[in-house]
Amino acid sequence: MDSGTLKLFAAIFLFSLPVLLGTPQLTGRRIGNHVVTKAEAQALTAIAGLALGVGYLLVVG
């Protein structure tokens, strides 16, 4: 496998990991008067995962 393919797989993994681990922890949590839904938790963790994935790709080139 090409090294670029491996880097892409690693970035996809880094993107997915926060969504898989963070969504159950955030779902149902109360922030002020608002209760976080599953879709909102997925969106919040996807932003964190996107930052990790893109950051990884920027660092490794």
N, CA, C and O atoms as a CHARMM CRD file, in Angstrom:
* protein
*
  244
    1    1 MET  N      0.84000  -1.18100   0.00000 PROA 1      0.00000
    2    1 MET  CA     0.00000   0.00000   0.00000 PROA 1      0.00000
    3    1 MET  C      0.88500   1.24400   0.00000 PROA 1      0.00000
    4    1 MET  O      1.95900   1.26200   0.60100 PROA 1      0.00000
    5    2 ASP  N      0.42700   2.24700  -0.66200 PROA 2      0.00000
    6    2 ASP  CA     1.14700   3.51400  -0.75800 PROA 2      0.00000
    7    2 ASP  C      1.11600   4.23500   0.59400 PROA 2      0.00000
    8    2 ASP  O      0.15700   4.09300   1.35300 PROA 2      0.00000
    9    3 SER  N      2.15800   5.00400   0.89100 PROA 3      0.00000
   10    3 SER  CA     2.19900   5.72600   2.16800 PROA 3      0.00000
   11    3 SER  C      1.09300   6.77400   2.25200 PROA 3      0.00000
   12    3 SER  O      0.58600   7.05100   3.33800 PROA 3      0.00000
   13    4 GLY  N      0.71500   7.35800   1.11600 PROA 4      0.00000
   14    4 GLY  CA    -0.38700   8.32300   1.11700 PROA 4      0.00000
   15    4 GLY  C     -1.71000   7.68000   1.49300 PROA 4      0.00000
   16    4 GLY  O     -2.54000   8.29400   2.16300 PROA 4      0.00000
   17    5 THR  N     -1.90200   6.43600   1.06000 PROA 5      0.00000
   18    5 THR  CA    -3.12200   5.70600   1.41400 PROA 5      0.00000
   19    5 THR  C     -3.16400   5.43000   2.90800 PROA 5      0.00000
   20    5 THR  O     -4.21400   5.56100   3.53800 PROA 5      0.00000
   21    6 LEU  N     -2.03000   5.05000   3.47300 PROA 6      0.00000
   22    6 LEU  CA    -1.97100   4.79300   4.91400 PROA 6      0.00000
   23    6 LEU  C     -2.22800   6.07000   5.71300 PROA 6      0.00000
   24    6 LEU  O     -2.90000   6.03500   6.74400 PROA 6      0.00000
   25    7 LYS  N     -1.70000   7.18700   5.24200 PROA 7      0.00000
   26    7 LYS  CA    -1.94600   8.46700   5.91100 PROA 7      0.00000
   27    7 LYS  C     -3.42800   8.82400   5.86100 PROA 7      0.00000
   28    7 LYS  O     -3.98400   9.33900   6.83200 PROA 7      0.00000
   29    8 LEU  N     -4.05700   8.54900   4.73100 PROA 8      0.00000
   30    8 LEU  CA    -5.48200   8.83700   4.59500 PROA 8      0.00000
   31    8 LEU  C     -6.31000   7.95300   5.51700 PROA 8      0.00000
   32    8 LEU  O     -7.25700   8.43200   6.14100 PROA 8      0.00000
   33    9 PHE  N     -5.96900   6.66900   5.61400 PROA 9      0.00000
   34    9 PHE  CA    -6.66400   5.76800   6.53500 PROA 9      0.00000
   35    9 PHE  C     -6.51000   6.24400   7.97800 PROA 9      0.00000
   36    9 PHE  O     -7.46600   6.20200   8.75200 PROA 9      0.00000
   37   10 ALA  N     -5.31100   6.69500   8.34000 PROA 10     0.00000
   38   10 ALA  CA    -5.08300   7.20500   9.69200 PROA 10     0.00000
   39   10 ALA  C     -5.91500   8.45500   9.94600 PROA 10     0.00000
   40   10 ALA  O     -6.46300   8.61700  11.03600 PROA 10     0.00000
   41   11 ALA  N     -6.01800   9.33700   8.96200 PROA 11     0.00000
   42   11 ALA  CA    -6.82100  10.55200   9.12100 PROA 11     0.00000
   43   11 ALA  C     -8.30200  10.20500   9.27000 PROA 11     0.00000
   44   11 ALA  O     -9.00400  10.81900  10.07400 PROA 11     0.00000
   45   12 ILE  N     -8.77800   9.22900   8.50400 PROA 12     0.00000
   46   12 ILE  CA   -10.17400   8.79700   8.62300 PROA 12     0.00000
   47   12 ILE  C    -10.42400   8.20900  10.00300 PROA 12     0.00000
   48   12 ILE  O    -11.47100   8.45400  10.60300 PROA 12     0.00000
   49   13 PHE  N     -9.47400   7.43700  10.50900 PROA 13     0.00000
   50   13 PHE  CA    -9.60200   6.86800  11.84700 PROA 13     0.00000
   51   13 PHE  C     -9.64700   7.97500  12.89600 PROA 13     0.00000
   52   13 PHE  O    -10.46900   7.93000  13.81200 PROA 13     0.00000
   53   14 LEU  N     -8.76500   8.97100  12.76600 PROA 14     0.00000
   54   14 LEU  CA    -8.75500  10.08000  13.72100 PROA 14     0.00000
   55   14 LEU  C    -10.03100  10.91000  13.64100 PROA 14     0.00000
   56   14 LEU  O    -10.45600  11.49500  14.63800 PROA 14     0.00000
   57   15 PHE  N    -10.64300  10.96500  12.46400 PROA 15     0.00000
   58   15 PHE  CA   -11.91100  11.66900  12.32500 PROA 15     0.00000
   59   15 PHE  C    -13.03900  10.89100  12.99800 PROA 15     0.00000
   60   15 PHE  O    -13.90700  11.48400  13.63900 PROA 15     0.00000
   61   16 SER  N    -13.02800   9.58100  12.85800 PROA 16     0.00000
   62   16 SER  CA   -14.12900   8.75500  13.35100 PROA 16     0.00000
   63   16 SER  C    -14.07300   8.51900  14.85400 PROA 16     0.00000
   64   16 SER  O    -15.11300   8.38900  15.50100 PROA 16     0.00000
   65   17 LEU  N    -12.88100   8.46300  15.40900 PROA 17     0.00000
   66   17 LEU  CA   -12.72600   8.10800  16.81400 PROA 17     0.00000
   67   17 LEU  C    -13.49000   9.02900  17.77200 PROA 17     0.00000
   68   17 LEU  O    -14.20400   8.51900  18.63500 PROA 17     0.00000
   69   18 PRO  N    -13.37700  10.35900  17.66500 PROA 18     0.00000
   70   18 PRO  CA   -14.14600  11.20800  18.58300 PROA 18     0.00000
   71   18 PRO  C    -15.65600  11.02700  18.44600 PROA 18     0.00000
   72   18 PRO  O    -16.38500  11.11700  19.43300 PROA 18     0.00000
   73   19 VAL  N    -16.12500  10.77400  17.22600 PROA 19     0.00000
   74   19 VAL  CA   -17.56500  10.58800  17.01700 PROA 19     0.00000
   75   19 VAL  C    -18.02600   9.31300  17.71200 PROA 19     0.00000
   76   19 VAL  O    -19.06300   9.30100  18.37500 PROA 19     0.00000
   77   20 LEU  N    -17.25600   8.24400  17.55800 PROA 20     0.00000
   78   20 LEU  CA   -17.63400   6.96600  18.15700 PROA 20     0.00000
   79   20 LEU  C    -17.55500   6.99400  19.68100 PROA 20     0.00000
   80   20 LEU  O    -18.40400   6.41600  20.35900 PROA 20     0.00000
   81   21 LEU  N    -16.54200   7.66100  20.21600 PROA 21     0.00000
   82   21 LEU  CA   -16.35700   7.67400  21.66400 PROA 21     0.00000
   83   21 LEU  C    -17.08800   8.81700  22.36200 PROA 21     0.00000
   84   21 LEU  O    -17.52900   8.66500  23.50100 PROA 21     0.00000
   85   22 GLY  N    -17.22100   9.95400  21.69300 PROA 22     0.00000
   86   22 GLY  CA   -17.78200  11.13000  22.34500 PROA 22     0.00000
   87   22 GLY  C    -19.28900  11.24500  22.30100 PROA 22     0.00000
   88   22 GLY  O    -19.89400  11.83200  23.19800 PROA 22     0.00000
   89   23 THR  N    -19.90900  10.68800  21.26000 PROA 23     0.00000
   90   23 THR  CA   -21.35900  10.81800  21.11200 PROA 23     0.00000
   91   23 THR  C    -22.12500  10.23000  22.29200 PROA 23     0.00000
   92   23 THR  O    -23.01900  10.89600  22.81500 PROA 23     0.00000
   93   24 PRO  N    -21.81400   9.01100  22.73300 PROA 24     0.00000
   94   24 PRO  CA   -22.56400   8.47800  23.88300 PROA 24     0.00000
   95   24 PRO  C    -22.36300   9.28600  25.16400 PROA 24     0.00000
   96   24 PRO  O    -23.25700   9.34900  26.00800 PROA 24     0.00000
   97   25 GLN  N    -21.19300   9.90100  25.30700 PROA 25     0.00000
   98   25 GLN  CA   -20.92400  10.67600  26.51400 PROA 25     0.00000
   99   25 GLN  C    -21.65600  12.01400  26.52100 PROA 25     0.00000
  100   25 GLN  O    -22.03000  12.51100  27.58300 PROA 25     0.00000
  101   26 LEU  N    -21.86200  12.60100  25.33900 PROA 26     0.00000
  102   26 LEU  CA   -22.51400  13.91100  25.27000 PROA 26     0.00000
  103   26 LEU  C    -24.03200  13.82900  25.16400 PROA 26     0.00000
  104   26 LEU  O    -24.73200  14.75700  25.56800 PROA 26     0.00000
  105   27 THR  N    -24.54700  12.72500  24.62500 PROA 27     0.00000
  106   27 THR  CA   -25.99000  12.59500  24.42100 PROA 27     0.00000
  107   27 THR  C    -26.70900  12.62500  25.76700 PROA 27     0.00000
  108   27 THR  O    -26.36600  11.88000  26.68400 PROA 27     0.00000
  109   28 GLY  N    -27.69900  13.48800  25.86800 PROA 28     0.00000
  110   28 GLY  CA   -28.48500  13.60700  27.09000 PROA 28     0.00000
  111   28 GLY  C    -27.89400  14.54000  28.12300 PROA 28     0.00000
  112   28 GLY  O    -28.53000  14.80500  29.14300 PROA 28     0.00000
  113   29 ARG  N    -26.71100  15.04100  27.89100 PROA 29     0.00000
  114   29 ARG  CA   -26.07200  15.95100  28.83800 PROA 29     0.00000
  115   29 ARG  C    -26.74400  17.31800  28.75800 PROA 29     0.00000
  116   29 ARG  O    -27.12200  17.76900  27.67700 PROA 29     0.00000
  117   30 ARG  N    -26.88800  17.95800  29.88000 PROA 30     0.00000
  118   30 ARG  CA   -27.54200  19.25900  29.94500 PROA 30     0.00000
  119   30 ARG  C    -26.49000  20.36100  29.92800 PROA 30     0.00000
  120   30 ARG  O    -25.55500  20.36000  30.72900 PROA 30     0.00000
  121   31 ILE  N    -26.65900  21.30500  28.99800 PROA 31     0.00000
  122   31 ILE  CA   -25.79900  22.48700  28.92200 PROA 31     0.00000
  123   31 ILE  C    -26.71700  23.68200  29.12200 PROA 31     0.00000
  124   31 ILE  O    -27.46100  24.06100  28.21800 PROA 31     0.00000
  125   32 GLY  N    -26.66100  24.26600  30.29600 PROA 32     0.00000
  126   32 GLY  CA   -27.61700  25.31900  30.64700 PROA 32     0.00000
  127   32 GLY  C    -29.00400  24.71900  30.74000 PROA 32     0.00000
  128   32 GLY  O    -29.22800  23.79500  31.52200 PROA 32     0.00000
  129   33 ASN  N    -29.93800  25.23100  29.95400 PROA 33     0.00000
  130   33 ASN  CA   -31.29700  24.68400  29.91400 PROA 33     0.00000
  131   33 ASN  C    -31.50600  23.74900  28.73100 PROA 33     0.00000
  132   33 ASN  O    -32.61800  23.27300  28.50100 PROA 33     0.00000
  133   34 HSD  N    -30.45000  23.48700  27.98800 PROA 34     0.00000
  134   34 HSD  CA   -30.56500  22.69600  26.75900 PROA 34     0.00000
  135   34 HSD  C    -30.02700  21.28600  26.97800 PROA 34     0.00000
  136   34 HSD  O    -28.94400  21.10500  27.53700 PROA 34     0.00000
  137   35 VAL  N    -30.78800  20.29300  26.53600 PROA 35     0.00000
  138   35 VAL  CA   -30.33900  18.90200  26.58400 PROA 35     0.00000
  139   35 VAL  C    -29.80600  18.53500  25.20000 PROA 35     0.00000
  140   35 VAL  O    -30.49800  18.70500  24.19600 PROA 35     0.00000
  141   36 VAL  N    -28.57600  18.03400  25.15700 PROA 36     0.00000
  142   36 VAL  CA   -27.91500  17.71300  23.89300 PROA 36     0.00000
  143   36 VAL  C    -28.51800  16.43800  23.30700 PROA 36     0.00000
  144   36 VAL  O    -28.55900  15.40200  23.97000 PROA 36     0.00000
  145   37 THR  N    -28.98700  16.52100  22.05600 PROA 37     0.00000
  146   37 THR  CA   -29.53200  15.34800  21.37200 PROA 37     0.00000
  147   37 THR  C    -28.38800  14.55400  20.74000 PROA 37     0.00000
  148   37 THR  O    -27.24800  15.01500  20.68900 PROA 37     0.00000
  149   38 LYS  N    -28.71300  13.35900  20.26400 PROA 38     0.00000
  150   38 LYS  CA   -27.69400  12.51100  19.64200 PROA 38     0.00000
  151   38 LYS  C    -27.12300  13.17200  18.39000 PROA 38     0.00000
  152   38 LYS  O    -25.91400  13.12500  18.16000 PROA 38     0.00000
  153   39 ALA  N    -27.98000  13.78300  17.58400 PROA 39     0.00000
  154   39 ALA  CA   -27.51400  14.44000  16.36100 PROA 39     0.00000
  155   39 ALA  C    -26.58100  15.60900  16.68100 PROA 39     0.00000
  156   39 ALA  O    -25.57500  15.80800  16.00000 PROA 39     0.00000
  157   40 GLU  N    -26.91200  16.37400  17.70900 PROA 40     0.00000
  158   40 GLU  CA   -26.05300  17.49300  18.10400 PROA 40     0.00000
  159   40 GLU  C    -24.71800  16.99500  18.63700 PROA 40     0.00000
  160   40 GLU  O    -23.67300  17.58100  18.35500 PROA 40     0.00000
  161   41 ALA  N    -24.75200  15.91500  19.40600 PROA 41     0.00000
  162   41 ALA  CA   -23.51500  15.34000  19.92900 PROA 41     0.00000
  163   41 ALA  C    -22.63800  14.82600  18.79300 PROA 41     0.00000
  164   41 ALA  O    -21.41800  14.98700  18.82800 PROA 41     0.00000
  165   42 GLN  N    -23.25100  14.21200  17.79100 PROA 42     0.00000
  166   42 GLN  CA   -22.48800  13.73500  16.64100 PROA 42     0.00000
  167   42 GLN  C    -21.86500  14.90500  15.88300 PROA 42     0.00000
  168   42 GLN  O    -20.72200  14.81700  15.43300 PROA 42     0.00000
  169   43 ALA  N    -22.60500  15.98600  15.74300 PROA 43     0.00000
  170   43 ALA  CA   -22.08200  17.15500  15.03300 PROA 43     0.00000
  171   43 ALA  C    -20.91000  17.78100  15.79400 PROA 43     0.00000
  172   43 ALA  O    -19.90300  18.14800  15.19000 PROA 43     0.00000
  173   44 LEU  N    -21.04000  17.90100  17.10400 PROA 44     0.00000
  174   44 LEU  CA   -19.96400  18.49000  17.90500 PROA 44     0.00000
  175   44 LEU  C    -18.70000  17.64300  17.86200 PROA 44     0.00000
  176   44 LEU  O    -17.59700  18.17200  17.72200 PROA 44     0.00000
  177   45 THR  N    -18.85800  16.33500  17.98300 PROA 45     0.00000
  178   45 THR  CA   -17.68200  15.47100  17.96600 PROA 45     0.00000
  179   45 THR  C    -17.10000  15.34000  16.55800 PROA 45     0.00000
  180   45 THR  O    -15.90400  15.09500  16.40200 PROA 45     0.00000
  181   46 ALA  N    -17.93800  15.50200  15.53400 PROA 46     0.00000
  182   46 ALA  CA   -17.42700  15.47100  14.15800 PROA 46     0.00000
  183   46 ALA  C    -16.52400  16.67200  13.89200 PROA 46     0.00000
  184   46 ALA  O    -15.53800  16.55800  13.16400 PROA 46     0.00000
  185   47 ILE  N    -16.85100  17.81100  14.47300 PROA 47     0.00000
  186   47 ILE  CA   -16.00000  18.99300  14.32200 PROA 47     0.00000
  187   47 ILE  C    -14.64400  18.74300  14.97800 PROA 47     0.00000
  188   47 ILE  O    -13.60300  19.08700  14.41900 PROA 47     0.00000
  189   48 ALA  N    -14.66400  18.14000  16.16900 PROA 48     0.00000
  190   48 ALA  CA   -13.40000  17.81000  16.83600 PROA 48     0.00000
  191   48 ALA  C    -12.60900  16.79300  16.02300 PROA 48     0.00000
  192   48 ALA  O    -11.39200  16.91700  15.88400 PROA 48     0.00000
  193   49 GLY  N    -13.28900  15.80100  15.49100 PROA 49     0.00000
  194   49 GLY  CA   -12.61500  14.79400  14.67400 PROA 49     0.00000
  195   49 GLY  C    -12.05300  15.37500  13.39600 PROA 49     0.00000
  196   49 GLY  O    -10.97000  14.98900  12.95600 PROA 49     0.00000
  197   50 LEU  N    -12.78000  16.29800  12.79900 PROA 50     0.00000
  198   50 LEU  CA   -12.29900  16.95400  11.58200 PROA 50     0.00000
  199   50 LEU  C    -11.02200  17.73300  11.87000 PROA 50     0.00000
  200   50 LEU  O    -10.07900  17.70400  11.07900 PROA 50     0.00000
  201   51 ALA  N    -10.99600  18.42000  12.99000 PROA 51     0.00000
  202   51 ALA  CA    -9.79000  19.15700  13.36900 PROA 51     0.00000
  203   51 ALA  C     -8.61800  18.20200  13.58500 PROA 51     0.00000
  204   51 ALA  O     -7.49500  18.49900  13.17800 PROA 51     0.00000
  205   52 LEU  N     -8.87200  17.05600  14.22200 PROA 52     0.00000
  206   52 LEU  CA    -7.80500  16.07600  14.42600 PROA 52     0.00000
  207   52 LEU  C     -7.30700  15.49800  13.10600 PROA 52     0.00000
  208   52 LEU  O     -6.10100  15.40100  12.87900 PROA 52     0.00000
  209   53 GLY  N     -8.23400  15.11900  12.24300 PROA 53     0.00000
  210   53 GLY  CA    -7.85900  14.51900  10.96400 PROA 53     0.00000
  211   53 GLY  C     -7.09000  15.47000  10.07100 PROA 53     0.00000
  212   53 GLY  O     -6.06100  15.10000   9.50700 PROA 53     0.00000
  213   54 VAL  N     -7.57600  16.68600   9.93800 PROA 54     0.00000
  214   54 VAL  CA    -6.89900  17.67900   9.09800 PROA 54     0.00000
  215   54 VAL  C     -5.56600  18.08200   9.72600 PROA 54     0.00000
  216   54 VAL  O     -4.56800  18.25100   9.02400 PROA 54     0.00000
  217   55 GLY  N     -5.55600  18.23200  11.03600 PROA 55     0.00000
  218   55 GLY  CA    -4.30100  18.55400  11.71900 PROA 55     0.00000
  219   55 GLY  C     -3.25300  17.47900  11.51700 PROA 55     0.00000
  220   55 GLY  O     -2.07900  17.77900  11.29800 PROA 55     0.00000
  221   56 TYR  N     -3.67400  16.23000  11.59100 PROA 56     0.00000
  222   56 TYR  CA    -2.75000  15.11600  11.35300 PROA 56     0.00000
  223   56 TYR  C     -2.18400  15.17400   9.93700 PROA 56     0.00000
  224   56 TYR  O     -0.98000  15.01600   9.73700 PROA 56     0.00000
  225   57 LEU  N     -3.05600  15.40100   8.95900 PROA 57     0.00000
  226   57 LEU  CA    -2.58800  15.46400   7.57300 PROA 57     0.00000
  227   57 LEU  C     -1.64600  16.64400   7.34400 PROA 57     0.00000
  228   57 LEU  O     -0.70200  16.54200   6.56000 PROA 57     0.00000
  229   58 LEU  N     -1.89800  17.76000   8.02300 PROA 58     0.00000
  230   58 LEU  CA    -1.00000  18.90900   7.88600 PROA 58     0.00000
  231   58 LEU  C      0.36700  18.64000   8.51700 PROA 58     0.00000
  232   58 LEU  O      1.39300  19.08100   8.00000 PROA 58     0.00000
  233   59 VAL  N      0.37300  17.92100   9.62500 PROA 59     0.00000
  234   59 VAL  CA     1.63400  17.64000  10.31700 PROA 59     0.00000
  235   59 VAL  C      2.48400  16.63900   9.54400 PROA 59     0.00000
  236   59 VAL  O      3.68700  16.84100   9.37600 PROA 59     0.00000
  237   60 VAL  N      1.86100  15.55800   9.07200 PROA 60     0.00000
  238   60 VAL  CA     2.64200  14.51500   8.39800 PROA 60     0.00000
  239   60 VAL  C      2.89000  14.83000   6.93100 PROA 60     0.00000
  240   60 VAL  O      3.72200  14.18800   6.28900 PROA 60     0.00000
  241   61 GLY  N      2.18700  15.79800   6.40400 PROA 61     0.00000
  242   61 GLY  CA     2.41200  16.20700   5.01700 PROA 61     0.00000
  243   61 GLY  C      1.68800  15.33600   4.08200 PROA 61     0.00000
  244   61 GLY  O      1.76400  15.53400   2.86900 PROA 61     0.00000
